[in-house]
Amino acid sequence: MKNHTELSFHNTYSYLKKVDQLPTGPAWQCHVIKAEGDLLDEEGLPRTEDLELWFRDPIECIEELLGNPNFKEYLSFTPERAYADMEGRQRIYDEMWTADWWWNMQVRERI
């Protein structure tokens, strides 16, 4: 592969520097949780193990996706009715904004 492509890096260090320049999105968080198993230790107590739970805040992820200009052409906030035939008898449901629910939410009174 090395002889057939023009890479923008020449070693692992320069490759990782390029990777570090990529957008990162919301920060990763880590919580340690204690899991209790069904095996017993020498004292007859259930064995436990600390596990790392890595996650991102889902609200921040949604904000990142909706605010990312690269996805602008793939997002829709306006309801749409699509039909497979010219007469409008065979409805197509393929995205959220083509569903009746989306239409109903547009005209629903705010509480």
C-alpha contacts under 8 A as a table, 3 or more apart, distances in Angstrom:
res1	aa1	res2	aa2	distance
1	M	4	H	5.20
1	M	5	T	6.36
2	K	5	T	5.90
2	K	6	E	7.80
2	K	7	L	7.89
7	L	10	H	7.14
8	S	15	Y	7.97
9	F	12	T	7.83
9	F	14	S	5.48
9	F	15	Y	5.43
10	H	14	S	6.55
10	H	15	Y	7.39
11	N	14	S	5.57
11	N	15	Y	6.26
12	T	15	Y	4.98
12	T	16	L	6.10
13	Y	16	L	5.24
13	Y	17	K	6.27
14	S	17	K	5.02
14	S	18	K	6.41
15	Y	18	K	5.22
15	Y	19	V	6.36
16	L	19	V	4.85
16	L	20	D	6.13
17	K	20	D	5.11
17	K	21	Q	6.60
18	K	21	Q	5.19
18	K	22	L	7.02
19	V	22	L	5.52
24	T	27	A	7.50
25	G	61	C	7.27
25	G	64	E	6.58
26	P	56	R	6.47
26	P	57	D	7.18
26	P	60	E	5.97
26	P	61	C	6.14
26	P	64	E	7.37
27	A	56	R	6.28
27	A	57	D	7.90
28	W	54	W	6.74
28	W	55	F	5.74
28	W	56	R	5.00
28	W	57	D	7.96
29	Q	54	W	5.68
29	Q	55	F	5.42
29	Q	56	R	6.01
30	C	52	E	6.38
30	C	53	L	5.51
30	C	54	W	4.52
30	C	55	F	6.50
31	H	52	E	5.87
31	H	53	L	5.20
31	H	54	W	6.65
32	V	50	D	6.25
32	V	51	L	5.51
32	V	52	E	4.62
32	V	53	L	6.03
33	I	50	D	5.63
33	I	51	L	5.31
33	I	52	E	6.43
33	I	53	L	7.02
34	K	48	T	6.45
34	K	49	E	5.62
34	K	50	D	4.53
34	K	51	L	6.18
35	A	48	T	5.43
35	A	49	E	5.27
35	A	50	D	6.26
35	A	51	L	6.95
36	E	46	P	6.35
36	E	47	R	5.94
36	E	48	T	4.41
36	E	49	E	6.62
37	G	40	L	7.91
37	G	46	P	6.01
37	G	47	R	5.50
37	G	48	T	5.96
37	G	49	E	7.91
38	D	46	P	6.07
38	D	47	R	7.13
39	L	46	P	5.68
39	L	47	R	5.83
40	L	43	E	7.54
40	L	44	G	5.15
40	L	45	L	5.12
40	L	46	P	4.36
40	L	47	R	5.38
41	D	44	G	5.28
41	D	45	L	5.48
41	D	46	P	6.12
41	D	47	R	5.54
42	E	45	L	7.46
56	R	60	E	7.65
56	R	61	C	7.13
57	D	60	E	5.36
57	D	61	C	6.35
58	P	61	C	4.93
58	P	62	I	6.21
59	I	62	I	5.16
59	I	63	E	6.19
60	E	63	E	5.01
60	E	64	E	6.08
61	C	64	E	5.05
61	C	65	L	6.22
62	I	65	L	5.12
62	I	66	L	6.05
63	E	66	L	5.25
63	E	67	G	5.87
64	E	67	G	5.21
64	E	68	N	5.94
65	L	68	N	5.29
65	L	71	F	7.31
66	L	71	F	7.44
66	L	72	K	7.88
66	L	75	L	7.84
68	N	71	F	5.86
68	N	72	K	7.07
69	P	72	K	5.10
70	N	73	E	7.64
71	F	74	Y	5.33
71	F	75	L	6.56
72	K	75	L	5.58
76	S	79	P	7.84
76	S	97	W	6.97
77	F	97	W	7.00
78	T	97	W	6.59
79	P	97	W	4.68
79	P	98	T	5.99
79	P	99	A	7.73
79	P	102	W	5.84
79	P	103	W	5.63
79	P	106	Q	7.89
80	E	97	W	5.86
80	E	98	T	4.95
80	E	99	A	7.91
80	E	103	W	7.98
81	R	91	R	7.33
81	R	92	I	7.51
81	R	98	T	5.34
81	R	99	A	7.69
82	A	91	R	5.96
82	A	92	I	5.35
82	A	93	Y	7.43
82	A	98	T	6.80
83	Y	86	M	7.22
83	Y	88	G	5.47
83	Y	89	R	7.10
83	Y	90	Q	5.54
83	Y	91	R	4.38
83	Y	92	I	5.26
84	A	88	G	7.29
84	A	89	R	7.88
84	A	90	Q	5.46
84	A	91	R	6.14
84	A	92	I	6.24
85	D	88	G	5.64
85	D	89	R	6.60
85	D	90	Q	6.05
86	M	89	R	7.98
88	G	91	R	6.80
92	I	98	T	7.42
93	Y	96	M	7.89
93	Y	98	T	5.51
93	Y	99	A	6.07
94	D	98	T	6.58
95	E	98	T	5.45
95	E	99	A	7.13
96	M	99	A	5.58
96	M	102	W	6.80
97	W	102	W	5.46
97	W	103	W	7.70
98	T	102	W	7.04
99	A	102	W	5.58
99	A	103	W	7.02
100	D	103	W	5.13
100	D	104	N	6.20
101	W	104	N	4.99
101	W	105	M	6.18
102	W	105	M	5.22
102	W	106	Q	6.52
103	W	106	Q	5.29
103	W	107	V	6.95
104	N	107	V	5.57
104	N	108	R	6.07
105	M	108	R	5.09
